[in-house]
Amino acid sequence: MWCAYDGWRLQLVIGVQRQPFYARAWAEAQGHVVGDDPRRREQLAVIFETSA
């Protein structure tokens, strides 16, 4: 809610890896990871993302 109040349009992204199994969800704003490792998209296969 804070981000929306400040005018940020966030996108929810979920990524996984197979061996060993690992899943993670993170937020992105204008193509940049918010509050997490900026390399998250490179490290995991994206299986779901909401529209911005």
Secondary structure, DSSP 8 states (H G I E B T S, - for coil): -HHHHTT--EEEEEEEETTTTEEEEEEEETTEEESS-TTHHHHSEEEEE---
